[in-house]
Each structure stands twice: as C-alpha cells, then as structure tokens.
Amino acid sequence: MGFTVTEEQQALREVMRSFTSRHSSEVQVRELMGTDAPFDPAAWSALSEQIGAPALVVPEKFGGAGFGFGELGIVLEESGRSLLAAPLLSSSVLATYTLLLAGDESLADDLLPALAEGGQLGTLAASDDDLVITPSGRTSARPDADGWRVTGSKAYVLDAVCANFVIVSAQTESGPSLFVVELPRAEVAVSPLTVMDPTRSFARMEFDDAPARLLGRAGTAPEILDRVADIASVALACEQVGAAAEVLERTVEYLKVRTQFGRPIGSFQALKHRCADMLVELESARSAAIYASTAVQEEAADLPQAAAIAKTYCSEAFYHIAAESIQMHGGIGFTWEHHAHLYFKRAKASELLFGSPAHHRARLEALIGLVPDMAAKG
C-alpha cells in the first residue's frame, strides 16, 4: 500500500465505501446473522463483478487483475468498517495466497481463475483448536492409486459451509503437506460452529479417507503456511484498522449529540482525553498495518516481524477502542441492539484469530533473538 496513496487506490476506497453503504448496513448485517448463510450471494457477486475484489492479487496469467496487496488491503479495511460478511479472508486471502505460494502451476491454473471471478470459493483448513495456522495437527494423508486420501479433523475453518474446495494441511511420510479437497463430498463432514462473533462463519471439518490432490511438493507445507500465516495476519490487521476507525468516528459523533448537565458530553475534559488516546492508538495501528502491507507487497525479508507487530498492535487497539466505545455510550452501549456490541464481539474474536497478541509477541521475541538472550541471562 505504501504511505503515499495513489489516485487509483483512493478511488478504490471510495468505491468500496459506497458499496458497503449499499450492501452492508447494520440492518443488513443483523438480518444475515439470523440466517444460516455466511454471506449474501448477491452482494458477493456485485463485489466480484463490479469491483473485482477477488481478482486483485491474482496474476493476469491466472485470470486476475494483477494488482498487489496494497489494493486488497484497502478492500479489507473498508470491509472491516461495515463488518461486511464476505469470503474475503477465506477465499481471497487464505486460499488464493496458498495456491500462489505453493508454486503448483497446474492446480493454480485449474483453481485460481474461478476464484478471481468469484464464482468459486476456497478456504484453508490448517488450524486445530487454537485458531493458529500450523502444518501440524490431527490430519494425515496417504497415497493411493488415484492420488491421495486425507483423514482427520480440522477446527475453525473459515467459510467452510460455502466453499467449493478446501486446502488441507496433513501429515505424510515426507512431512506436513498440502492437499486440495473438493466440496461437498460424502467423505467430508462440515459442522458449523457457534462462535463469539456472529458476523463470521466457522466450521469443524472431519475427513474420512477423502480423495485429495497434492498441492505442490510433499513436505513443503511448513514454509508455505508460515508465509500464509503472515499474510493472513496482515490482512486481518487491515480489517481491524477499518473497524476501529468506524467505531471511533461513531463514538465521537455520539459524544457531540449526547447532553448531560446542559452540554454535550464530548465537551468534558475527561472524555476528550480518552478520545485523544483512542485516536493515537488508531493512527499507530494504521501505521503498523500499512508498513506490514508494504512488506507483503514487496515480499520484504522482515515480513514476519512486521506481521507480528501489526497483528499484535491492531488487535489490542481495536479491542480497546471498541471497549471504550461501549463505556462512552453508557447503558445503551451494553445492549445487544446497539452497534457498539457488534464491533466489540468482532474485536475480541479477531484478537484471537490467527494467533493472540501473546502468541505474536512470543514469535517476535524469537524472530529478533530476544528469547536466546533472555535465556542466557538466566
């Protein structure tokens, strides 16, 4: 994305803001939460056809637009503002980048064009019970005459109920590997999960000797998933920044109109100071997300460090801003009918998705060499 926004990127932001105002109002979000559908197919079609969001990072040779993560980051930020229910994280980030990084031209040519068009959806099953992307787990794969067979389970799979295929990490004799399993099929059971954030769709998947295709080379899942996890963390950080910005703006507007003792409560010094602190947090989070987005775009060597910093800081900033918003709205902010509650649940759930701040701090300590130094000092 870079710290300098181009005219094209600003235009994309304006188009996305207009799109979400039409397709992701609070009323529409709540209506969708009351159904079994994880997103509105009509809205996804419009996002795919009119804006081309799923195609942004897909190279032109695979039917995509050939842009970079900077443009996708803008789409994610604006989607976070409105709590847009769409398979962007699952299909346009997790599945798309896993296919691109695996270096399997045959499968990429087979699957990426449909992902770019938005007509097919993919997701990644590489988590057990802790929401962290990892090549290890309770899943294994064995070769047979027709290819491979996958057996085991995965938890917290994003948008699995609507995916046309899932990329699964499984253990083989050569080490952790990646496999593509087409959906739906009798050998795969998809069970929706009840989670804290009702605007996202998660499921548990059980694989019973399911036919699969090997993605890339056997044993290469760790290096691929390490990079995918970094990119996913940055993508979520962009979304968190957009949501936090929306929460802060709505809170400030409320403080301007809510009166107490004959004056707007926003004129009280204590609330002014709290809003100033929230703004500093937001802008610091935005800077971290932009730097990490640029690291993804440029395939920088410090992407792991940038991703860990962005996910940690953006998670905590969004959570604190959402919690402060509820407090500043008073009693009404604690009611389920108020929008502040939706953002608070999204903030807490997103804090844990792809690893908690504590998880990423531990990663960062290891990446910059603090862990050995601290151990050496006893």
N, C-alpha and C positions, 0 to 999 in steps of 0.2 A: 504494500500500500504506500509506504513512504510517508514522511511527514508533510510532503507537498502533495496536495490533492489536485489531480488533473481535471480539466473541464469534463471529460468523459466520465470520470468517477463521480463527480458532483452531480452530473445528470443522472447517473445510475442511482445515486442516493435519493434524488428527488422522485424518480420513477418508482422506486421501492416504497418510499413514504406514501406516495399516492396509492400504490397497490394495497398496502396493508390497511390504509384507512378504509378501503372498499371491501376487503376480504377478511380482515382480522380485527374487527371492532370487539369491544369487550362482550357485547351481546352475542356475536358470532362465536367467540371463543367459548363462552359458557354453554351455548347450545351444543357445540361439538363435544364438550366434556360430558354431556348427558347421553351420549351415544357410544356404540362400540367401535365407531370409525375413528382411526387415529388422525385423520385429516380430511379436508373437503376436496374430493377429486376435481371438482370444477375449478377451485382456486389453484390447485396444483397444476392443472392444465394451462391456466392463464399465466402462472408464473413461469412455466416451461416454454410456452409458445410466444408470449408477448415480451418477456424479459430475458428468457434464455438462461435462467439461473443454473439449472443442472449442467449446462454445457460450458460454463465459464472456464473451468480449469482443464477441460478435456481437449487434448491437441486436435488440430484440424484433421489430421490423418485418420482420427477415430470418430470423425463427425462432430467434433466440438467447436467451440468458438476460439480456442487457443489463447485465452487471456491468462491471468495469473491469480494467485491467492489474494492479491490486493482487492480485486473486484469482488471475489467471493466473500471476503471479509466484510465489505460494505453491505452485501446482501444479508449476511448473518447478523450484523449489528442492527440493521433495520428490522429483521425478523424478531430479534430479541426485544425490541421496543414494544412490539404489539403482541408478544407471546404467540407468534404465528405458528399454527400447527401445520407442519410440512416436513417431509422426509429429507430435509437438507443435511442435517448431521449424519444421518444413517446412510443415505444413498449418494449424496453429492460430496460428502467428505470421506466417511469411512470406507464405503465400497469403492468409490472412484479412485481414491488415492492408493488403496491396497492393490487394485488392479494395475495402476500406473507404476507403482514401485516394484511390483513382482517381476517385471521385465518379461512377461509371457505374452508375446505378440499375438499368438493365436487366440488365446482367451480374451485378451484386450480387444482385438478386432471383432470378436464374437459378441462381447457384452457391453463395451463402452458406448457404441453408437446409440443403442436403445436407452442407456442411462442418460446420455446427453439430451436426447429428445424428451425425456421424462415419461416415456411410455412404459418403461420397465423400471423396477425399483430393486436395489440391492441393499444388503446390510452386512455387518460384521459380527460374528459370534466368537469373541475371544476374551470373555470375562466369566469368572465363576461367581463368587458371592460378594466380591468387594468392589465391583464397578471399575476395576483397573484392567486395562488391556494387557494381556500376557499370553505368551505362546504355550505356557504350561497349563495343566488343568486335568479335568476328568474325562477327556475325549481322546480316542485313539483311532487310527486308520490302518487298514491292511489292504494290500493289493489283491486283485482277483483277475480273472480272465478278461473282464470288460473294463477294467480301470481300477477304482478304489472303492472301499466301503468304510463308512465312518460310523462309529458307535460311541455313545457317551451323552453328556449333557452340558448345556451352557445356560447361564442365567443373565438377566438384564440385557437382552438383545433388543436394541432399538428398532422399532417399527417392524418387528418380525411378522406380525399378523398380516401385513400387507405386502411383504417383499416377494419378488419373483425368484430371487435366489439369495443364498447366504454364503458368505465366505467364512469357513470354519477353521480354527487352529486345532490341530490334532497331533498326537504323538505317533511317530513312525520309527522304524529301525534306524533311519538316518537322522532322527531328531525331530523336533517340532516342525510341522509343515502346514501349508495352507491348502484348503480344498474348496471347490465350488460345488454347492448342493442346490439343485433346482427345487423350487417350491410351487405349489404344495405337492406333497407326495405321502404315501401311506407310511413310509418308514420314518417320517419326521412328525413329532407331536409338538405343536405350538400352544403354549398355555399363557394367556395374558396375565400379567402381574398387577396387583393393586399397589400403587406407589404413592409417595407423598405429593408429587406434582402431577395433577390430573391432566395437564396440557401435553404431557409426553406419553408415548406408548412403549412399554417394555414387556417382554415375554420371556418365559423359560422354554428352552428347546431341548427335546430328547431325540437323539439319533439312534435308530435301531438297525444297524447294518445298512445305512442309507447309501445308495450309489453316489459317487462323487468324482470330480475331475481334479487332478493335481494342478495347483496354480504355481507356476514357476518350478524351481527345483526343490526336491525333498530336502528338508533340514534347514531351509533358509528363513523360516518364519520369524525367529528372534530378531534378526536385523531389520526385516521389513516392518514388523509390528512395533519395534522401538521407534521408527520414524513415523509410522502412522499414529502412534500414541502422542507424539509431539505435535503433529499437525492437528489432531483432534482436540488437544488441549488448547491450542491457539485459536481454533475455530470457536470453541466454547467461550474462550475469553472475549472474543469479539462480540458474541451474543450477549454475554454478561454486561459488557460496557453499554450496549444499546439499551438493555433493560434497566440498568442503573440510572442512565440518563433520563429515561422516561419517568421513572419513579421520582427522581429529584425534581424534575420540571413540574410534575403534578403536585408534589408536596408544596413547592413554593407558591404555586397558584392558589392552593387551598389556604395557605397562611396569609395570603393577601385579602381573602374574602371572609374568613372566619374572624368574627369580632369577639372581644372579651373586654369588659370594663370600658366599653365605648370606643375601642380602637382595634384595628386589625392585629391579630396575634403575631403576625410577621414583623411588627414593629418592636416587639420585645427583644431586648438585647440578648437574652439567653438563647432564644430561638435563632436569632441572626448568627450567633457564634456556631451553633450546631449546623446550620445550613452551610456556613463557610467551610467547616470541617468536611462536610459531605462533598462539597464541590472540589476541594483539594484532593480528596480520595478518588473522586470520579476522574479528574484530569490526570492524576498519576496512573490510574488503571488504564485510561485511554492510551497514554504514552507507552505503557508496557505492552499493550495489545498491538499497537502499531509497530513497535520495534520487532516483536515476535512475528507479526505478519510479514514484515520485510525479510526476516530471516527465512521464513518458509519460501517466499517468492524467489529469493536469491540463493536458496539451498546453502545457507551460511553454515560454517562449521560450528558456530555457537548456538544453533537452533535448540539443542536440548536444554541449555541453560536459559535461553530466552523463553522457551515454552514453560519451563518450571516456574520462572519468575512471574510470567503473565498469568498462568493458571492460579497460582497462589494469591497474588495481589488482587486480581479481578474477582476471584471468588469471595475474598474477605471484604472487599469494597462493596460489592453488590449486596452481600448479606447485611452488612452494617447499614447501608443506605436504606434497604428495604425494612429493616427492623426500626430504624429511626422514623421512617415514614409512618409506620403503624402508630408509634408513640405520639407523633405530632398531629395525627388525625384524631387523637383522643379515642373515646369509646367506640365511635363508628368504625375506626380503623381495625378493631378487633373482630368485626362481624364478617362472616363468610361472604356476604353480599357485596362487600367493598372491594374495589380493585387492588388495594394495598395487600390484601390477603393472598391474592393470586400471585403477585410478584414475590411475596415473602416465601411462599412454598416453592416457587421456581428457584429463588436464590438459594434456599437450603439444599434442595435436590441437586442443583448444578454444582454446588460446593463439593459434593461427593463424587459426581460423575467424572470418570477418567482419572480419579485419584484425588484425595483430600489435600488441603494445604499442607498438612503434616507429611503426607506421602511425598509431595513435590519438594518440600524443604529437605527431606532426607535425600532425595535424588540430587538436589542441588549441592548439598554438602559433599556427596560422593563425587559429583562431576568436577567440582573446583578443588578437590583434595583436602577438604576440611576433616573428613572422617578419619583418615590415617593419622593426620597431625594431632587431632584431639586424642586419638587412642594412644599415640606415642607419648603424650604428656601425662597419661595415666588418669 
